[in-house]
Amino acid sequence: MQIFSILLVVAGLIALASSLVPLVAICRHKTGYRMGWLGMFALVLVFIIGYIFFCYHLMFQPLTFMDLILAGIFSGGGLFVALVSRMSLASLNELQATALEHKEQALHDELTGLPNRKSLMLALSNTAAASGRKDAHFAVIVMDLNGFKEVNDTLGHQAGDVALQIIAPRLSNQLRASDTVCRMGGDEFAVILPQAGVEESVLVAKKILAAIAEPMVLENKKITLGISIGIALSPLHVCDGNTLLRYADIAMYHAKQQKTGIEIYSKKIDKSSINELSNIPEILQALKDKKLVVYYQPVLANESLKGIEVSLRWHKDDGSVILTRDFIRPLVDLGASWPLIEYVVNDAFSSFSAWREQYTSDFNLRLNLFLGGVDENQFCEFMVSKAHQYNIPTSNIMIEVVESLFWRKAIINLLATLHNRGFKTAIDDFGDDGARLLPLRYAVLDEIKLGQSIINSAVIEPADAIFINTISSFCKQMNISFVVPNVQNELTLIKLKEMGIDQVQGDALCPFISAGEMNGWLSRYSKNNERMNNKL
């Protein structure tokens, strides 16, 4: 029995000694508990000394029953420490691998695998900083696909996704290892070319044009897409990375409008772009020509329809589609937005009235109506009369105002008047212009909608999660509805649900669609609800 007891202690001693290797590895990790693990390492060394002394005791002293019990305990203790140390190291490695994977996901586009806009801004900042130190030069290329909207409209969004997945490697294959290609969103891409001048940039752009023009097969149909490319260079045009990206974007839109394929930024192009977006008569003419189209997107809470948001888009002759925010500001600043307000309200109220009669679900209509410069009394009476005309309760209409306009005194007074007439009021894009919470304590407000820039990647960053939780808690305390828009993927939906955020909207649920498409969506939604109710 004496030899058996010694063997038990030696087995525990070997196990204890083997735990030193994983403990050393754990101590090398940068964690908040590093001092605790160092203490554990020191304790194991002390235990080893104790085990050696106990072995010496067993070898030269008569064996007692208590010695046998202690030998078993020593053996089990050594094995326990060895298992705990190895399992802790494995868990720590797994957590760090998961964190690294999430970081990669946050910096990459889920659909194409390319770096995303956040990654682009980091690369642009680093490249600009490096160029500043070395007095080097670099180029930024911004690209937008031609014909992509037609693919989505005719073949469906799934075909559009496949097209983007085909395009991504075509872009990457035209670049050097030192270059960076990113998907900025939608069908827009950007490339950073370190150590590149005009000739090198144009050469790369031509290679990209040729690569994109190669036919692709979508839904058993051979399709050919085009691409418009804008180029801006540092230090030729500007050294600041953000400004350089904007210049490349301006050049790209000029290439799309002029159908030239490739354009290099110039002040002449910049001035032309500004004049075009600021051309109020052209926008009003587009309204007469029915080139301003009303789109709709559902707002859902736990798969239940809560509302439908209205958006206006400008379909230009060159096939491009301009979002409201990119052409409306000059009209708002000059108080010339009234014709557009009349058009949107009449179109949206007509569709909404028909939907309310056809579908029994209780949901509201949400309009962001570019209210700067609008006469308060005229607008309120207009909204009340239109609600009466289309038989819509004012409580089913929500008026949204972007945060940048919300704090204007005239807007605050207007929203208060609307609220008194039964309309719901909301602040849109909250967080994009300062996220001031304290003044909201006294605002007449029914809903806060998060700024779209907060949710702009595949993974919600910890800092963004804290911000979202803060706003959500504020809304709950103030009995205000809270909506997270721009939800692009299932991963974000799951994360928001875990955070207790139930009211969301975005392409992951349904993109902005025309009135006819919205009617089809509502029909499918209504039928699904009926099936669910029948099952219950």
C-alpha positions in Angstrom: 0.0 0.0 0.0 2.9 2.3 0.6 4.1 2.0 -3.0 0.5 2.5 -4.2 0.2 5.7 -2.1 3.5 7.0 -3.5 2.3 6.3 -7.1 -0.9 8.2 -6.4 1.0 11.3 -5.2 3.5 11.0 -8.1 0.6 10.9 -10.6 -0.9 14.0 -9.0 2.6 15.7 -9.0 3.0 15.0 -12.8 -0.5 16.3 -13.5 0.2 19.4 -11.4 3.5 20.0 -13.2 1.8 19.6 -16.6 -0.6 22.4 -15.7 2.3 24.9 -15.6 2.4 24.9 -19.5 -1.2 26.1 -20.0 -0.9 28.4 -17.1 2.1 30.1 -18.7 0.1 30.4 -21.9 -2.9 31.9 -20.1 -0.6 34.5 -18.3 0.7 35.6 -21.6 -2.8 36.6 -22.7 -3.8 40.2 -22.1 -6.9 39.7 -19.9 -8.2 41.6 -16.9 -7.5 38.6 -14.7 -3.8 38.2 -15.5 -2.7 38.9 -12.0 -5.1 36.2 -10.7 -3.6 33.7 -13.1 -0.1 34.7 -12.1 -1.1 34.0 -8.5 -2.5 30.6 -9.6 0.8 29.8 -11.2 2.7 30.7 -8.0 0.3 28.5 -5.9 0.9 25.5 -8.2 4.6 25.9 -7.7 4.0 25.9 -3.9 1.7 22.8 -4.3 4.5 21.0 -6.2 6.9 21.6 -3.4 4.3 20.3 -1.0 3.7 17.2 -3.1 7.5 16.5 -3.1 7.7 16.7 0.7 4.7 14.5 1.1 6.3 11.9 -1.2 9.4 12.0 1.0 7.2 11.5 4.0 5.6 8.4 2.5 8.9 6.9 1.5 10.6 7.2 5.0 7.7 7.1 7.4 5.3 4.3 8.3 2.1 4.4 6.3 -1.1 5.3 8.1 -4.7 5.2 6.9 -4.8 9.0 6.9 -1.7 9.0 4.6 -3.5 6.8 2.2 -6.6 9.2 2.2 -4.3 12.2 1.6 -2.5 10.5 -1.2 -5.8 10.0 -3.0 -6.7 13.6 -2.4 -3.3 14.8 -3.7 -3.7 12.7 -6.8 -7.2 14.0 -7.5 -6.2 17.6 -6.7 -3.3 17.5 -9.3 -5.6 16.1 -11.9 -8.2 18.7 -11.2 -5.8 21.6 -11.5 -4.4 20.2 -14.8 -7.9 19.8 -16.2 -9.0 23.3 -15.1 -5.9 24.9 -16.5 -6.2 23.2 -19.9 -9.9 23.9 -20.2 -9.4 27.5 -19.2 -6.8 27.9 -21.9 -9.0 26.3 -24.5 -11.9 28.5 -23.6 -9.8 31.7 -23.7 -8.4 30.7 -27.1 -12.0 30.1 -28.3 -13.2 33.4 -27.0 -10.4 35.3 -28.6 -11.0 33.5 -31.9 -14.6 34.4 -31.8 -13.8 38.0 -31.0 -11.4 38.1 -34.0 -14.1 36.6 -36.2 -16.6 39.2 -35.1 -14.1 41.9 -35.7 -13.5 40.6 -39.2 -17.3 40.4 -39.8 -17.6 44.0 -38.6 -15.1 45.1 -41.2 -16.4 43.0 -44.1 -19.5 42.9 -46.3 -21.5 39.8 -45.5 -22.7 39.3 -49.1 -19.5 39.7 -51.1 -16.8 39.1 -48.5 -15.2 42.4 -49.4 -14.1 45.0 -46.8 -17.1 47.3 -46.0 -17.4 51.0 -45.7 -16.0 51.0 -42.2 -13.0 49.1 -43.3 -12.6 51.5 -46.3 -12.5 54.6 -44.0 -9.8 52.9 -41.8 -7.8 52.1 -44.9 -8.3 55.5 -46.3 -7.1 57.1 -43.1 -4.1 54.9 -42.9 -3.2 55.5 -46.5 -3.6 59.3 -46.2 -1.4 59.3 -43.0 1.3 57.2 -44.7 1.3 59.4 -47.8 1.7 62.4 -45.5 4.8 61.0 -43.9 6.4 59.8 -47.1 5.2 62.7 -49.3 3.8 59.9 -51.6 0.7 59.9 -53.7 -2.4 57.7 -53.9 -5.7 57.5 -55.7 -9.3 56.8 -54.7 -11.7 55.2 -57.2 -15.5 55.1 -56.6 -17.6 52.9 -58.8 -21.4 52.4 -59.3 -22.9 49.6 -61.4 -25.0 50.5 -64.5 -28.1 48.3 -65.0 -28.1 46.8 -61.5 -31.5 48.3 -60.7 -33.0 46.6 -63.8 -31.6 43.2 -62.6 -33.3 43.7 -59.3 -36.5 44.8 -60.8 -36.8 42.1 -63.5 -35.0 39.1 -62.0 -35.4 39.8 -58.3 -33.1 40.8 -55.4 -31.7 37.3 -55.1 -30.3 37.6 -58.7 -29.0 41.0 -57.8 -27.1 39.5 -54.8 -25.6 36.8 -57.1 -24.5 39.5 -59.5 -22.7 41.3 -56.7 -21.0 38.1 -55.6 -19.8 37.7 -59.2 -18.7 41.3 -59.5 -16.6 41.2 -56.3 -13.8 38.8 -57.5 -13.7 40.5 -60.9 -12.8 43.7 -59.1 -10.3 42.1 -56.8 -8.5 40.3 -59.7 -7.7 43.7 -61.4 -5.8 45.0 -58.4 -2.4 44.6 -56.7 -1.9 43.0 -53.3 -1.3 46.5 -51.8 -4.6 47.9 -53.2 -7.9 47.9 -51.2 -11.3 47.2 -52.7 -14.5 47.7 -50.6 -18.2 47.5 -51.1 -19.6 50.8 -49.8 -23.2 49.6 -50.0 -25.8 48.7 -52.6 -24.1 48.5 -56.0 -21.4 51.0 -55.1 -17.7 50.0 -54.6 -14.5 51.9 -53.9 -10.8 51.2 -54.4 -7.7 52.7 -52.8 -4.5 52.7 -54.9 -1.4 53.5 -52.9 1.5 54.9 -54.9 -0.7 55.6 -57.9 -0.9 58.6 -60.1 -3.2 59.6 -63.0 -1.9 57.1 -65.5 -1.9 54.1 -63.1 -5.4 55.0 -61.9 -6.9 55.3 -65.4 -5.2 52.0 -66.4 -6.8 50.2 -63.4 -10.2 51.8 -64.2 -10.0 50.6 -67.8 -9.2 47.1 -66.6 -12.2 47.2 -64.3 -14.5 48.5 -67.1 -13.4 45.5 -69.3 -13.8 43.0 -66.4 -17.3 44.2 -65.5 -18.5 44.2 -69.1 -17.9 40.4 -69.3 -21.4 38.7 -69.5 -22.7 36.8 -66.5 -25.5 34.2 -66.2 -28.3 35.1 -63.8 -31.5 33.0 -63.6 -30.4 31.2 -66.8 -30.2 34.5 -68.7 -26.9 36.0 -70.0 -26.7 39.5 -68.5 -24.1 42.3 -69.1 -23.7 45.1 -66.6 -21.7 48.3 -66.9 -19.9 50.5 -64.4 -19.3 54.2 -63.9 -16.0 55.1 -62.3 -14.8 58.3 -60.6 -11.2 59.0 -59.7 -9.7 61.5 -57.3 -6.0 61.8 -56.4 -3.8 62.9 -53.5 -2.1 65.3 -53.4 -3.3 66.5 -56.9 -6.8 67.3 -55.7 -6.6 67.2 -51.9 -4.7 65.4 -49.2 -7.6 64.7 -46.8 -9.0 61.2 -47.3 -12.7 62.0 -46.6 -12.7 64.9 -49.0 -10.9 62.7 -51.6 -13.6 60.1 -51.3 -16.3 62.8 -51.9 -14.4 64.1 -54.9 -14.2 60.6 -56.4 -18.0 60.2 -55.7 -18.7 63.4 -57.6 -16.6 62.3 -60.5 -18.4 58.9 -60.5 -21.8 60.6 -60.7 -20.6 62.8 -63.5 -19.4 59.7 -65.4 -22.8 58.0 -64.9 -24.7 61.1 -66.1 -22.5 61.7 -69.1 -22.1 58.0 -69.8 -18.4 58.4 -70.2 -17.4 55.4 -68.1 -14.5 57.0 -66.4 -14.1 60.6 -65.1 -11.3 62.2 -63.1 -12.4 64.9 -60.6 -12.1 68.5 -61.5 -13.5 71.7 -60.0 -15.6 72.1 -63.1 -17.3 68.8 -62.5 -17.8 69.6 -58.8 -19.4 73.0 -59.7 -21.6 71.2 -62.2 -22.8 68.6 -59.7 -23.7 71.2 -57.1 -25.6 73.3 -59.6 -27.5 70.2 -60.8 -28.6 69.1 -57.3 -29.4 72.7 -56.5 -31.5 73.2 -59.7 -35.0 73.7 -58.2 -36.8 74.1 -61.5 -35.3 70.8 -62.7 -36.7 69.0 -59.6 -40.1 70.6 -60.0 -40.1 69.6 -63.7 -39.3 66.0 -62.7 -42.4 66.2 -60.4 -44.5 67.2 -63.4 -43.0 64.5 -65.5 -43.8 61.9 -62.8 -40.1 61.1 -62.3 -40.4 61.5 -58.6 -41.7 58.2 -57.3 -43.1 57.4 -53.8 -41.7 54.3 -52.2 -42.8 52.4 -49.1 -41.1 50.2 -46.4 -42.9 48.3 -43.6 -41.9 48.8 -39.9 -42.3 45.6 -37.9 -42.3 44.6 -34.3 -41.9 40.9 -33.6 -43.1 40.2 -37.2 -46.2 42.3 -36.6 -46.8 45.3 -38.9 -46.7 48.6 -37.0 -46.4 51.1 -39.8 -45.3 51.9 -43.3 -42.7 54.6 -44.0 -42.9 56.8 -47.1 -39.8 57.8 -49.1 -39.5 59.9 -52.3 -36.9 59.1 -55.0 -35.9 60.9 -58.2 -35.7 58.7 -61.3 -33.4 60.6 -63.6 -33.2 60.2 -67.4 -29.8 58.5 -67.2 -31.3 55.7 -65.2 -29.8 56.7 -61.8 -32.0 57.0 -58.8 -31.4 59.9 -56.3 -32.6 59.6 -52.7 -34.6 62.4 -51.1 -31.8 63.5 -48.9 -29.6 64.1 -52.0 -31.9 66.6 -53.7 -34.4 68.0 -51.2 -32.2 70.3 -49.0 -32.1 73.3 -51.5 -35.9 73.2 -51.7 -36.3 73.0 -47.9 -33.8 75.8 -47.3 -35.6 78.1 -49.8 -39.1 77.1 -48.6 -39.9 75.7 -52.0 -40.8 72.1 -51.0 -44.6 72.6 -50.8 -45.3 71.1 -54.3 -43.5 68.0 -53.3 -45.3 67.8 -49.9 -48.7 68.0 -51.7 -47.6 65.3 -54.2 -46.3 62.9 -51.5 -49.3 63.3 -49.2 -51.9 62.8 -52.0 -50.1 59.7 -53.4 -49.3 58.2 -50.0 -52.8 58.9 -48.5 -54.5 57.4 -51.5 -52.5 54.2 -51.2 -52.8 54.0 -47.5 -56.6 54.6 -47.5 -57.0 51.7 -49.9 -54.7 49.4 -47.8 -56.7 50.3 -44.6 -60.0 49.2 -46.3 -58.5 46.0 -47.8 -56.4 44.8 -44.8 -57.7 44.8 -41.2 -54.3 45.2 -39.5 -54.0 48.4 -37.4 -50.8 50.2 -38.7 -49.9 53.8 -39.3 -48.4 55.8 -42.1 -45.1 57.5 -41.5 -44.1 60.5 -43.5 -40.8 62.6 -43.4 -42.1 65.7 -45.2 -39.1 68.1 -45.5 -40.9 70.7 -43.4 -38.3 73.6 -43.4 -39.8 76.9 -44.4 -43.4 75.6 -44.4 -46.2 77.8 -43.0 -47.4 76.1 -39.8 -51.1 76.9 -40.1 -51.2 76.1 -43.9 -49.6 72.7 -43.3 -51.7 71.7 -40.4 -55.0 72.6 -42.2 -53.8 70.8 -45.3 -53.0 67.6 -43.4 -56.3 67.6 -41.5 -58.3 68.2 -44.7 -56.4 65.4 -46.6 -56.9 63.0 -43.7 -60.6 63.8 -43.8 -60.7 63.5 -47.6 -59.2 60.0 -47.5 -61.0 58.9 -44.4 -57.8 58.4 -42.4 -57.8 59.0 -38.6 -55.1 61.5 -37.7 -53.9 59.1 -35.0 -52.9 56.7 -37.9 -50.5 59.3 -39.4 -47.1 59.9 -38.0 -45.0 63.0 -39.1 -41.2 62.4 -38.9 -38.6 65.2 -38.8 -34.9 64.5 -39.1 -32.8 65.5 -36.0 -31.0 68.3 -37.9 -34.3 70.1 -38.4 -36.1 69.0 -35.2 -34.5 71.6 -33.0 -35.6 74.6 -35.1 -38.2 76.6 -33.1 -40.6 76.7 -36.0 -40.5 72.9 -36.4 -41.0 72.4 -32.6 -44.1 74.7 -32.8 -45.4 72.9 -35.9 -45.1 69.5 -34.3 -46.8 70.6 -31.2 -49.7 71.9 -33.3 -49.9 68.7 -35.2 -49.9 66.7 -32.0 -52.8 68.7 -30.7 -54.7 67.8 -33.8 -54.2 64.1 -33.2 -51.2 63.4 -35.4 -48.3 61.3 -34.1 -44.8 62.9 -34.2 -41.4 61.4 -34.4 -37.7 62.4 -34.6 -35.8 60.7 -37.4 -32.1 59.9 -37.9 -31.5 60.4 -34.1 -27.8 60.2 -33.3 -26.7 61.6 -36.7 -26.7 65.2 -35.4 -25.7 65.1 -31.8 -28.3 62.8 -30.1 -29.3 65.4 -27.5 -31.5 63.7 -25.0 -32.1 66.4 -22.4 -34.2 68.6 -24.6 -36.4 65.6 -25.5 -37.8 65.6 -22.0 -40.1 68.4 -23.0 -40.6 67.7 -26.7 -44.0 66.7 -28.0 -42.9 63.3 -29.3 -44.3 59.8 -29.9 -41.4 58.0 -31.4 -37.6 58.1 -31.8 -36.0 56.5 -34.9 -32.3 55.7 -34.7 -29.9 57.3 -37.2 -29.1 55.0 -40.1 -25.4 55.5 -39.6 -25.5 53.7 -36.2 -26.5 50.4 -37.9 -24.2 50.2 -40.8 -22.3 46.9 -40.5 -22.9 43.2 -40.2 -22.1 43.3 -36.4 -23.3 45.8 -33.9 -20.2 47.2 -32.2 -20.1 47.3 -28.4 -20.1 51.1 -28.3 -23.1 51.2 -30.7 -24.9 48.6 -28.5 -24.4 50.8 -25.4 -25.8 53.8 -27.3 -28.8 51.9 -28.6 -29.6 50.5 -25.1 -29.4 54.0 -23.7 -31.8 55.4 -26.2 -34.1 52.4 -25.8 -34.1 52.8 -22.0 -34.9 56.5 -22.3 -37.8 55.8 -24.6 -39.2 53.2 -22.2 -39.0 55.6 -19.3 -40.6 58.4 -21.4 -43.2 56.0 -22.9 -42.0 56.8 -26.4 -41.8 54.3 -29.3 -38.3 53.3 -30.5 -37.4 52.1 -34.0 -34.1 50.9 -35.3 -34.0 51.3 -39.2 -31.4 50.2 -41.8 -31.3 46.6 -40.5 -29.5 44.8 -43.4 -29.0 41.2 -42.2 -30.3 38.4 -40.0 -27.3 38.7 -37.6 -28.3 42.3 -36.7 -31.9 41.3 -36.2 -30.9 38.5 -33.8 -28.7 40.9 -31.8 -31.4 43.6 -31.6 -33.9 41.0 -30.4 -31.4 39.9 -27.7 -31.1 43.6 -26.7 -34.9 43.8 -26.3 -35.4 46.0 -29.4 -38.5 44.7 -31.2 -39.5 47.6 -33.6 -37.2 47.5 -36.7 -37.1 48.1 -40.4 -34.6 47.6 -43.2 -33.7 45.5 -46.2 -33.3 42.4 -44.0 -37.1 42.5 -43.7 -38.2 44.4 -46.8 -36.5 47.1 -48.9 -38.3 50.3 -50.0 -40.7 49.2 -52.7 -43.3 50.8 -55.0 -47.0 51.1 -54.1 -47.9 48.1 -56.2 -45.2 46.0 -54.6 -46.3 47.1 -51.2 -49.8 46.0 -52.0 -48.5 42.5 -52.8 -46.4 42.5 -49.6 -49.4 43.4 -47.5 -51.5 40.7 -49.2 -48.8 38.1 -48.4 -48.6 39.4 -44.8 -52.4 39.3 -44.3 -52.6 35.7 -45.6 -49.7 34.6 -43.3 -51.5 36.2 -40.4 -54.7 34.4 -41.3 -52.9 31.1 -41.4 -51.3 31.7 -38.0 -54.7 32.6 -36.5 -56.3 29.5 -37.9 -53.6 27.3 -36.4 -54.3 28.9 -33.0 
